[in-house]
Amino acid sequence: YEIVCEGILPDSGTAQLYIRVATGGSADSGSNYYTRNINDTSASSTATNYHLVTNSVLSTGKGCCASVRVTNANDATNMKMIESRSVSQIDATDFFSMGRTSAYTPANTVSGFRLLWSGANFAATGKVRVYGYSNT
């Protein structure tokens, strides 16, 4: 899957953007996301979701743009990779996240995803587009 967020803003205040992949139709909130920045040499941390934008997005700012790729989504045995690149605005300063990567480890196929603001519902303005890949 390729998920493209275009100019999205939270409905109020500031928030951080997260994603959870779904397996069997339900978003997985277990500690199954092992995330690190691409150039980070420290050990990856376990979380209950994947943190797409590393800093808060302002509801009155220029919006957040992100590209998220979920690979190996149809494999019911091996881990999946979630990777993202994003830009957003923090306190009137533009911010660029060159890339983050997460290993998603459960032995399930990915059936969808859920976007969240700071762990809560996803009420936003802007566009979210989803594309699928086929290798047949």
Buried (B, 14 or more C-beta within 10 A) or exposed (E): BEBBBEEBBBEEEBBBBBBBBBBEEEBBBEEBBBBBBEEEEEEBEEBEBBBBBBBBBBBEBBBBBBBBBBBEBEEEEEBBEBBBBBBBBBEEEEBEBEEBBBBBBBEBBBBBBBBBBBEEEBEBEBEBEEEEEEEE
